[in-house]
Amino acid sequence: MALFGVNRCVKCGHKSGSWLTVRTMRATWDFTGTRALVAGAGGIGAAVAGALASAGAAVLVLDIDKAKLDRLQQETSGFVSGLAVDLTSADACRTAVGRTVELLGGIDVFVHAVGVNDRRPVLETPDEVWERITAINLDSAFWLGRAVGAVMVPAGYGRIVYLSSVSGLLAHADHSPYAATKGGVNQLMRVMAREWAPTGVTVNAVAPGYTETELTRAYLARPGVRASLESLVPAGRLGRPADLTGPVLFLSSDESAFVTGQVLYADGGRTLV
């Protein structure tokens, strides 16, 4: 990553060398030659895949929905390919990682951006809902992470980033399977980070607050929901997929080499309330 900055006077905006200055920075990411695997072609996954590709990475995206993969390839500038796979199968996850290595020659960055939710009270959550959410959100995080780790650890390098959620920390009503899986992802990430830190592989998570994606669109359209959620965010608005790309790219870069086992909350201050 190259950083370019200029000192400007706080009061008038003129360039200055005085200590009464702020430093405005613009980050330009360069992932040329990087081989990236992204699980999830939805809102945040698509934004991350696009950002990595625009920064020069060769990106392969996994998703069960081939139409999403096709749309992402058409709309993204840069090298992005897709592989349709059912991530609720351990064998399929293992095979997908193997296929990625065949196509890209290795894996330097892995981003797990898969997640589903079904908002119901605990007493109204049937077994099949619990099992589906757990399989997609947590089981695939383990299966893919384990398979990717088996590639990265012997290579002595890797960046793994999980998309978690503020629900992994906050006790939101009607979120029991989702919150449990995101809390599980956080702890899974920490264990991986602890085990693989000596090998040059870092493992971290980015935890967004409510973000406007396909996953939340119907919920946000309910009367009063958007305003209620925005009132809980000190920044005064909900997140957008583009708000997550900077944190993910930082944790995917060499600049984060000494950062591992951390949850970065990109939530507009939601967890401060």
FILUM-439079 format. One line per 4 residues: number of its first residue (from 0); their letters; for each residue x, y, z of C-alpha. Coordinates in steps of 0.001 Angstrom, whole numbers, padded with zeros to 6 digits. Example, Ala and Ser with C-alpha at 12.3 -4.5 7.8 and 13.67 -1.06 7.14 Angstrom:
FILUM-439079
0 = as = 012300:-004500:007800; 013670:-001060:007140
***
This chain:
FILUM-439079
0 = malf = 000000:000000:000000; 001238:003470:-000848; 000150:006397:001278; 000087:009939:000004
4 = gvnr = -000617:012888:002315; -000362:016614:002566; -000347:018803:005653; -003084:021422:005648
8 = cvkc = -003918:024158:008148; -006956:023268:010243; -008331:026798:010045; -007755:027917:006462
12 = ghks = -006761:024790:004544; -003404:026165:003379; -000385:023905:003354; 001618:024206:006531
16 = gswl = 004478:022627:008423; 003257:023745:011840; 002108:021357:014547; -001392:022876:014213
20 = tvrt = -002081:020750:011158; -004004:017651:010298; -002706:015098:007885; -005172:014104:005206
24 = mrat = -004345:010694:003810; -005487:008776:000778; -004658:005096:000628; -003884:003473:-002700
28 = wdft = -003878:-000296:-002400; -001732:-002436:-004659; -002548:-006133:-004664; -000838:-006885:-007974
32 = gtra = 000176:-010539:-008017; -002063:-011403:-005055; -004279:-014470:-005313; -007523:-013969:-003429
36 = lvag = -010418:-016270:-002600; -013694:-014627:-001533; -016599:-016686:-000209; -019880:-014922:-000909
40 = aggi = -021001:-012963:-003969; -023613:-010902:-002097; -023413:-007230:-001147; -020293:-007142:001053
44 = gaav = -018602:-010075:-000673; -019168:-008480:-004078; -017804:-005135:-002861; -014699:-006785:-001408
48 = agal = -014103:-008896:-004511; -014443:-005810:-006690; -012075:-003781:-004506; -009444:-006511:-004531
52 = asag = -009714:-006936:-008288; -009515:-003180:-008864; -006335:-003162:-006772; -004765:-005760:-009042
56 = aavl = -005569:-009085:-007343; -006661:-012212:-009161; -009939:-013047:-007421; -012024:-016202:-007363
60 = vldi = -015460:-015956:-005737; -017483:-018830:-004288; -021268:-018771:-004083; -024137:-021197:-004559
64 = dkak = -025956:-018653:-006766; -024471:-018793:-010265; -026519:-015768:-011365; -024814:-013652:-008689
68 = ldrl = -021421:-014881:-009812; -022177:-014084:-013454; -023405:-010603:-012543; -020330:-009932:-010433
72 = qqet = -018001:-010959:-013253; -019831:-008698:-015698; -019897:-005674:-013396; -016371:-005871:-011964
76 = sgfv = -013352:-004265:-013579; -010360:-006534:-013042; -009819:-010257:-012982; -012668:-012024:-011178
80 = sgla = -013792:-015578:-011766; -016567:-017501:-010056; -017182:-021013:-008844; -020695:-022190:-007968
84 = vdlt = -020509:-024309:-004821; -022737:-025404:-001936; -020826:-024130:001096; -022926:-026211:003512
88 = sada = -020918:-029284:002476; -017496:-029958:003993; -016426:-031929:000920; -017587:-029172:-001418
92 = crta = -015647:-026553:000581; -012503:-028672:000481; -012902:-029257:-003249; -013502:-025560:-003910
96 = vgrt = -010276:-024578:-002153; -008395:-027219:-004122; -009872:-025938:-007350; -008882:-022393:-006393
100 = vell = -005266:-023476:-005935; -005365:-025158:-009351; -006726:-022032:-011046; -004727:-019347:-009223
104 = ggid = -001604:-021280:-008287; -002113:-020643:-004563; -004054:-018490:-002099; -002608:-015376:-000460
108 = vfvh = -005853:-013817:000808; -009073:-015454:001940; -012187:-013451:002818; -015220:-015234:004259
112 = avgv = -018222:-012990:003561; -021018:-015561:003750; -023976:-014942:006012; -027723:-015479:006269
116 = ndrr = -030254:-014545:008923; -033833:-015377:009858; -035220:-013078:012565; -037386:-014981:015055
120 = pvle = -037693:-015225:018840; -035846:-018177:020365; -039111:-019978:021184; -040229:-019677:017548
124 = tpde = -036981:-020834:015924; -037363:-024350:014477; -034501:-026809:014186; -034217:-026423:010429
128 = vwer = -033679:-022662:010697; -030962:-023116:013333; -029271:-025835:011268; -029374:-023850:008009
132 = itai = -027933:-020661:009514; -025280:-022577:011434; -024231:-024510:008338; -023870:-021441:006149
136 = nlds = -022455:-018949:008643; -020265:-021055:010926; -019684:-024509:009451; -018490:-023041:006142
140 = afwl = -016229:-020645:008061; -014517:-023628:009670; -014427:-025888:006618; -013112:-023212:004253
144 = grav = -010749:-021726:006834; -009279:-025143:007616; -008744:-025929:003930; -007249:-022500:003229
148 = gavm = -005012:-022778:006296; -003685:-026068:004952; -002498:-024116:001902; -001224:-020985:003640
152 = vpag = 000588:-022475:006643; 003091:-024553:004616; 003598:-021541:002316; 004501:-019363:005304
156 = ygri = 002183:-016534:004320; -001512:-015700:004317; -004197:-013203:005225; -007589:-014511:006370
160 = vyls = -010452:-012102:007071; -013878:-013129:008342; -016943:-010893:008029; -018467:-011089:011474
164 = svsg = -021137:-008764:012912; -021900:-006564:015891; -024408:-009337:016679; -021434:-011449:017706
168 = llah = -021041:-009043:020639; -024445:-007441:021253; -027470:-009461:022395; -029976:-008524:019706
172 = adhs = -033435:-010016:020189; -034695:-012332:017424; -031117:-013084:016296; -030256:-016250:018232
176 = pyaa = -028818:-018441:015414; -027181:-015486:013658; -025667:-014061:016848; -024442:-017487:017948
180 = tkgg = -022748:-018124:014610; -021093:-014696:014492; -019862:-015086:018059; -018582:-018489:017007
184 = vnql = -016802:-017001:014002; -015058:-014503:016288; -013732:-017226:018555; -012870:-019559:015673
188 = mrvm = -010862:-016702:014161; -008994:-016158:017441; -008049:-019825:017755; -006815:-019933:014153
192 = arew = -004849:-016727:014747; -003242:-018186:017868; -002266:-021439:016175; -000992:-019918:012923
196 = aptg = 000702:-016732:014157; 004190:-018325:014118; 003779:-019283:010442; 003200:-015847:008902
200 = vtvn = -000557:-016342:008539; -002793:-013715:010141; -006483:-014221:010900; -008812:-011334:011739
204 = avap = -012453:-010308:011462; -014342:-007200:010399; -017668:-006740:012211; -020151:-004424:010518
208 = gyte = -023292:-003019:012057; -026518:-003026:010081; -025482:-002717:006445; -027704:-002155:003437
212 = telt = -027454:-005382:001450; -029775:-007986:-000052; -029718:-009717:003333; -031241:-006718:005131
216 = rayl = -033309:-005056:002383; -036684:-006586:003252; -036188:-005996:006973; -035190:-002372:006474
220 = arpg = -038283:-001810:004345; -040605:-002529:007291; -042317:000571:008707; -040141:002365:011235
224 = vras = -037272:-000132:011163; -034733:002031:009332; -035307:005070:011525; -035149:002953:014673
228 = lesl = -031839:001362:013678; -030302:004648:012540; -031112:006142:015944; -028821:003549:017535
232 = vpag = -025805:004500:015404; -023773:007520:016547; -022752:008154:012933; -026451:008614:012130
236 = rlgr = -026720:006189:009244; -026548:002526:008325; -023510:000973:006723; -022927:000391:003041
240 = padl = -020852:-002417:001485; -018233:000144:000434; -017711:001008:004115; -016267:-002468:004662
244 = tgpv = -013779:-002635:001794; -011134:-000417:003431; -010995:-002405:006686; -010948:-005715:004793
248 = lfls = -008222:-004590:002400; -006105:-003316:005284; -006331:-006678:007049; -005574:-008398:003722
252 = sdes = -002416:-006368:003167; 001178:-006549:004351; 000568:-003396:006402; -001410:-005557:008854
256 = afvt = 001357:-008153:009284; 001498:-007603:013078; -002287:-007596:013524; -003893:-010956:014213
260 = gqvl = -006761:-012342:016262; -008628:-009021:016230; -012222:-008005:015552; -012380:-004618:013832
264 = yadg = -015832:-003069:014381; -016824:-001057:011309; -020186:-000004:012687; -020439:003795:012825
268 = grtl = -020112:003565:016597; -022994:001113:017128; -021088:-000891:019739; -020429:002301:021726
272 = v = -024100:002732:022597
***
